[in-house]
Amino acid sequence: MQKPIRALLLAAGFGTRLRPLTLNTPKCLVKINKKPLLEYWLNKLEDIGVESILINTHYLAEKVNYFLDSHHYKNIKIKRFHEDKLLGTAGTLIKNSEFFYNSVGIMIHSDNFTYMKLTDLLEAHQNRPKSCLITMLTFSSNNPKSCGIVELDNKGVVQAFHEKKINPPGNIANGAIYIFDNDFLDWLKKNHPHAKDFSLEVLPFLMGKIFTYHTTISYIDIGTINALKEARSIKNKHLK
């Protein structure tokens, strides 16, 4: 019997680099061709048969709640986790670790945008080397100094990680989608129970234990107005 799939959609951030757009709109509800980013991810997760989704909220939480109240998904359960004070990417996962036990877990930053389906990433995780605790999406970045850049061995396992360095060694970037199982959760709670930032306080201690799946499909962090414009232009081309 296959394990259920459960997902964490990180949706609590302020989106300060997208202001003034995010002064009244949470970043996860910024639209690409009339559809909020959060909706794209919910649809992708439904497509791969996710059983339950946990969405954390903080900034403009009432607007995220209104969106969720207005959208119904027959095949998935959506749980909300409000953070009065932001816990950080690792902190949110640790606080909700019990939600993921005995399932295949996926953690996603909802302010990223892509057309890729998650099926191949899941399959890669199922076939990961035994030494690896998690599987991470990677993509080729046009602006590597603004990303977390990884160095891989010939099996696709991360050997080094460079977070937003001026001259990183390459352009293979961390897409910030992670797939994991019980063994990773056990490792995380034992070794870094108080971590807050996943990229800075967890990933550096996982060298040799992170398998990767590389997508050649456009993958964009909607962190700036220029990135948003780029995502919208790709969508327009896609519709033609």
Buried (B, 14 or more C-beta within 10 A) or exposed (E): EEEBBBBBBBBBBBBEBBEEBBEEBBBBBBBBEEEBBBBBBBEBBBEBEBBBBBBBBBBBBEBBBEBBEEEEBEEBEBEBBEBEEBBBBBBBBBBBBEBBEEBBBBBBBBBBBBEBEBEEBBEBBEEBEEEBBBBBBBBBBEEBEBBBBBBBEEEBBBEEBBBEEEEBEBBBBBBBBBBBBBEBBEBBEEEBEEBBEBBBBBBEEBBEBBBBBBBEEBBBBBBEEEBBEBBBEBBEEEEE
